[in-house]
Amino acid sequence: MTLCELLIYLDRESGYPVLDGDCEETIKKALAGSHKDVLTGRIVAAMAASVDATTAAVPILRAQATTALGPLRLKAMRDDVSGHDLKRMERTVHAIDGAFNEEALAARKP
């Protein structure tokens, strides 16, 4: 799966808008700290950094995506963030699992 495919899936399935323009724009804005949503920007930036993304077409693995969010999740739990933001982080992790589960199931179909 590419980072772009994952971002599109998360935008569609997480319940929260992820894309801020197309995939390339979203990554650039996230890495620059100018994504329209601060938390989502941090999530996208962490995943992009985990694969040294120079383009949205870079492959990303489930482990890379979820591991990238680890420090953000720990910081959110340690700091006094809203329950809403904690829920968003958890929904994002579940949506990442869903994306890779669907990809694996699609690969098994004859």
C-alpha positions as a printed NumPy array, in Angstrom:
array([[  0.   ,   0.   ,   0.   ],
       [  1.244,   3.482,  -0.731],
       [  1.088,   6.343,   1.716],
       [ -1.418,   8.019,  -0.603],
       [ -3.674,   4.963,  -0.624],
       [ -3.545,   4.874,   3.161],
       [ -4.356,   8.581,   3.463],
       [ -7.322,   8.213,   1.116],
       [ -8.574,   5.226,   3.116],
       [ -8.174,   7.106,   6.408],
       [ -9.974,  10.121,   4.985],
       [-12.872,   7.901,   3.963],
       [-13.021,   5.509,   6.918],
       [-11.679,   7.188,  10.062],
       [-14.62 ,   9.518,  10.506],
       [-12.298,  12.533,  10.399],
       [-11.047,  14.489,   7.393],
       [ -7.433,  13.592,   6.664],
       [ -6.797,  15.03 ,   3.217],
       [ -5.972,  18.709,   2.913],
       [ -5.892,  18.895,  -0.867],
       [ -4.541,  15.889,  -2.756],
       [ -2.141,  13.401,  -1.167],
       [  0.982,  15.325,  -2.126],
       [ -0.423,  18.594,  -0.763],
       [ -1.567,  16.878,   2.411],
       [  1.899,  15.489,   3.112],
       [  3.635,  18.785,   2.333],
       [  1.274,  20.727,   4.575],
       [  1.584,  18.171,   7.363],
       [  5.388,  18.221,   7.257],
       [  5.369,  22.034,   7.198],
       [  2.967,  22.205,  10.148],
       [  0.294,  23.935,   8.082],
       [ -2.286,  21.136,   7.735],
       [ -5.809,  22.48 ,   8.336],
       [ -6.124,  20.235,  11.405],
       [ -3.23 ,  20.215,  13.876],
       [ -3.722,  16.662,  15.185],
       [ -4.281,  15.177,  11.748],
       [ -1.248,  17.058,  10.473],
       [  0.874,  15.506,  13.208],
       [ -0.454,  12.044,  12.361],
       [  0.244,  12.456,   8.637],
       [  3.675,  13.974,   9.297],
       [  4.629,  11.107,  11.605],
       [  3.643,   8.489,   9.041],
       [  5.386,  10.365,   6.212],
       [  8.556,  10.728,   8.273],
       [  8.505,   7.024,   9.153],
       [  8.99 ,   6.137,   5.481],
       [ 11.102,   9.155,   4.501],
       [  8.315,  10.148,   2.13 ],
       [  9.418,  12.389,  -0.686],
       [  6.28 ,  11.473,  -2.598],
       [  2.843,  10.143,  -1.714],
       [  3.568,   7.055,  -3.827],
       [  6.083,   5.685,  -1.312],
       [  5.116,   2.273,   0.1  ],
       [  4.168,   2.064,   3.766],
       [  3.706,  -1.048,   5.878],
       [  1.196,  -1.528,   8.681],
       [  3.998,  -1.666,  11.241],
       [  5.516,   1.574,   9.959],
       [  2.195,   3.403,  10.096],
       [  1.235,   2.24 ,  13.578],
       [  4.733,   2.561,  15.029],
       [  4.924,   6.128,  13.727],
       [  1.891,   7.011,  15.827],
       [  3.294,   5.502,  19.027],
       [  5.036,   8.658,  20.283],
       [  1.985,  10.788,  19.455],
       [ -0.314,   8.403,  21.308],
       [  1.95 ,   8.313,  24.364],
       [  2.206,  12.095,  24.416],
       [ -1.571,  12.403,  24.102],
       [ -2.088,  10.008,  27.004],
       [  0.576,  11.682,  29.135],
       [ -0.553,  15.245,  28.456],
       [ -3.925,  16.591,  29.388],
       [ -5.53 ,  16.311,  25.946],
       [ -9.217,  16.082,  25.332],
       [-11.012,  12.777,  25.272],
       [-12.084,  13.685,  21.754],
       [ -8.469,  13.812,  20.549],
       [ -7.655,  10.519,  22.279],
       [-10.64 ,   8.951,  20.554],
       [ -9.466,  10.345,  17.211],
       [ -6.051,   8.76 ,  17.714],
       [ -7.613,   5.396,  18.524],
       [ -9.997,   5.569,  15.566],
       [ -7.047,   6.354,  13.322],
       [ -5.138,   3.298,  14.562],
       [ -8.206,   1.115,  14.003],
       [ -8.668,   2.587,  10.53 ],
       [ -5.019,   1.828,   9.694],
       [ -5.634,  -1.784,  10.693],
       [ -8.763,  -1.799,   8.55 ],
       [ -6.876,  -0.524,   5.513],
       [ -4.26 ,  -3.243,   5.726],
       [ -6.833,  -5.922,   6.556],
       [ -8.826,  -5.013,   3.449],
       [ -5.669,  -5.038,   1.346],
       [ -4.745,  -8.509,   2.634],
       [ -8.244,  -9.859,   2.039],
       [ -8.363,  -8.429,  -1.481],
       [ -5.063, -10.14 ,  -2.287],
       [ -6.549, -13.515,  -1.298],
       [ -9.574, -13.326,  -3.568],
       [ -9.3  , -15.505,  -6.672]])
